[in-house]
Amino acid sequence: MSALSRFTIRNYLHGRSVPAVAEVELGAGLAMVIWDRDERTCTTYETPNHHTLSLYLEHGDKLRKRTASGWQNSHGAGDFCLMPHNVSTEWDVQGPIRMFHFYIAPQTFDRTAHEIFDMDPDRVRLGHDAYFRNPRLERQIRTCMINLCWQPPENRLALGQQAQTLLHHVLKQCSTRLVNAPQRGGLSPANLRRVDEYVRQALDQPLGVEDLAAVVGVSPYHFIRSFRQSSGETPHAFVLRRRLEHAAFLLKTGEPASTVAHACGFSSHSHLSARFRQFMGVTPTEYAQWAGPRQIAR
């Protein structure tokens, strides 16, 4: 399966047999496609799983987008459109168009927004404008991206650099930042308990900050700050402590260290030993010898 198949708008057009003149997946959640479309139809992009910047390269004056106030007509080549993640859009296509699509995975958008603005990505909103003009951006796409052959491996680095530049431009010029929004406080005691319960039930699994943030329905960026504010430790330190506490409990019951390592999410016995010694001051074997008899004493 192509890596491009992760992008739902690309899949929709591909499924309708719209010819792709060129397409490339650039890694890091970015991709580009040039489409040649000549249809008379209505198109709805239902809750796409990515952001899209579209530039009409040729024709397109027969296209229009449905808005809250009615249909808005395109002016043809040179028009840009923005289609944010999870926002459905409806289009009326009545003729030929060649268009450039730039796809951005939401995780990539959020990470870059954090890097550029040093703020919670939840407070950065991509507009859903149709249509707008930006001659400087159009020139960059036409000169530095479209004119560069996308297939040779030696051009991949240059394309990736241009894609990153384009992403930064989209964030800086086409997003709204809620800079005056009040900072949210830490996690509530109930949410801290939910996270703790989730971690305790998944100690044998690799856990990412995205997993923990999803438990309480906030962004990873907000979760890291809020969790530390509420608990006094980072999510990583908290999960590590829970793993080691559970390891100590299992060692008391006589479980072999290799089994304990796997049950507590450590990659190996040696990894467990190194972490356990930092935490307890003794190795797992030494701890089991000292604590085991106390566990079974009556």
ChimeraX attribute file (.defattr): number of C-alpha atoms within 10 A of each C-alpha:
attribute: neighborCount
match mode: 1-to-1
recipient: residues
	/A:1	5
	/A:2	6
	/A:3	12
	/A:4	20
	/A:5	13
	/A:6	15
	/A:7	20
	/A:8	17
	/A:9	22
	/A:10	22
	/A:11	13
	/A:12	17
	/A:13	16
	/A:14	14
	/A:15	9
	/A:16	8
	/A:17	10
	/A:18	15
	/A:19	14
	/A:20	17
	/A:21	12
	/A:22	15
	/A:23	18
	/A:24	16
	/A:25	18
	/A:26	19
	/A:27	10
	/A:28	12
	/A:29	18
	/A:30	24
	/A:31	23
	/A:32	25
	/A:33	20
	/A:34	21
	/A:35	22
	/A:36	17
	/A:37	19
	/A:38	15
	/A:39	13
	/A:40	13
	/A:41	10
	/A:42	13
	/A:43	14
	/A:44	14
	/A:45	16
	/A:46	15
	/A:47	15
	/A:48	19
	/A:49	18
	/A:50	24
	/A:51	23
	/A:52	26
	/A:53	21
	/A:54	21
	/A:55	28
	/A:56	23
	/A:57	22
	/A:58	16
	/A:59	18
	/A:60	25
	/A:61	18
	/A:62	16
	/A:63	21
	/A:64	22
	/A:65	20
	/A:66	15
	/A:67	13
	/A:68	6
	/A:69	6
	/A:70	9
	/A:71	14
	/A:72	16
	/A:73	17
	/A:74	21
	/A:75	18
	/A:76	20
	/A:77	17
	/A:78	21
	/A:79	22
	/A:80	24
	/A:81	20
	/A:82	21
	/A:83	23
	/A:84	23
	/A:85	20
	/A:86	14
	/A:87	14
	/A:88	12
	/A:89	17
	/A:90	15
	/A:91	18
	/A:92	19
	/A:93	20
	/A:94	16
	/A:95	15
	/A:96	17
	/A:97	22
	/A:98	20
	/A:99	23
	/A:100	26
	/A:101	21
	/A:102	20
	/A:103	28
	/A:104	24
	/A:105	18
	/A:106	18
	/A:107	13
	/A:108	16
	/A:109	23
	/A:110	23
	/A:111	15
	/A:112	17
	/A:113	24
	/A:114	17
	/A:115	12
	/A:116	12
	/A:117	14
	/A:118	11
	/A:119	17
	/A:120	22
	/A:121	23
	/A:122	16
	/A:123	15
	/A:124	19
	/A:125	16
	/A:126	20
	/A:127	16
	/A:128	18
	/A:129	14
	/A:130	19
	/A:131	19
	/A:132	13
	/A:133	15
	/A:134	12
	/A:135	10
	/A:136	8
	/A:137	15
	/A:138	17
	/A:139	13
	/A:140	14
	/A:141	19
	/A:142	14
	/A:143	11
	/A:144	14
	/A:145	19
	/A:146	18
	/A:147	9
	/A:148	15
	/A:149	13
	/A:150	20
	/A:151	11
	/A:152	8
	/A:153	9
	/A:154	10
	/A:155	12
	/A:156	17
	/A:157	11
	/A:158	14
	/A:159	20
	/A:160	18
	/A:161	13
	/A:162	16
	/A:163	22
	/A:164	15
	/A:165	12
	/A:166	18
	/A:167	21
	/A:168	16
	/A:169	13
	/A:170	17
	/A:171	21
	/A:172	15
	/A:173	12
	/A:174	16
	/A:175	15
	/A:176	13
	/A:177	19
	/A:178	14
	/A:179	12
	/A:180	7
	/A:181	8
	/A:182	7
	/A:183	9
	/A:184	9
	/A:185	12
	/A:186	18
	/A:187	21
	/A:188	13
	/A:189	11
	/A:190	10
	/A:191	15
	/A:192	17
	/A:193	12
	/A:194	15
	/A:195	21
	/A:196	16
	/A:197	11
	/A:198	14
	/A:199	19
	/A:200	15
	/A:201	9
	/A:202	15
	/A:203	21
	/A:204	17
	/A:205	13
	/A:206	11
	/A:207	14
	/A:208	11
	/A:209	14
	/A:210	15
	/A:211	15
	/A:212	22
	/A:213	19
	/A:214	13
	/A:215	13
	/A:216	16
	/A:217	12
	/A:218	16
	/A:219	17
	/A:220	21
	/A:221	19
	/A:222	19
	/A:223	23
	/A:224	20
	/A:225	18
	/A:226	20
	/A:227	23
	/A:228	16
	/A:229	14
	/A:230	15
	/A:231	14
	/A:232	11
	/A:233	14
	/A:234	17
	/A:235	21
	/A:236	13
	/A:237	12
	/A:238	16
	/A:239	18
	/A:240	19
	/A:241	15
	/A:242	17
	/A:243	25
	/A:244	23
	/A:245	16
	/A:246	17
	/A:247	25
	/A:248	21
	/A:249	16
	/A:250	20
	/A:251	23
	/A:252	21
	/A:253	15
	/A:254	16
	/A:255	16
	/A:256	15
	/A:257	22
	/A:258	16
	/A:259	14
	/A:260	25
	/A:261	24
	/A:262	17
	/A:263	17
	/A:264	23
	/A:265	20
	/A:266	23
	/A:267	13
	/A:268	14
	/A:269	16
	/A:270	15
	/A:271	12
	/A:272	24
	/A:273	19
	/A:274	14
	/A:275	19
	/A:276	22
	/A:277	15
	/A:278	11
	/A:279	14
	/A:280	13
	/A:281	12
	/A:282	16
	/A:283	19
	/A:284	27
	/A:285	13
	/A:286	13
	/A:287	17
	/A:288	23
	/A:289	14
	/A:290	13
	/A:291	17
	/A:292	19
	/A:293	13
	/A:294	12
	/A:295	14
	/A:296	10
	/A:297	6
	/A:298	5
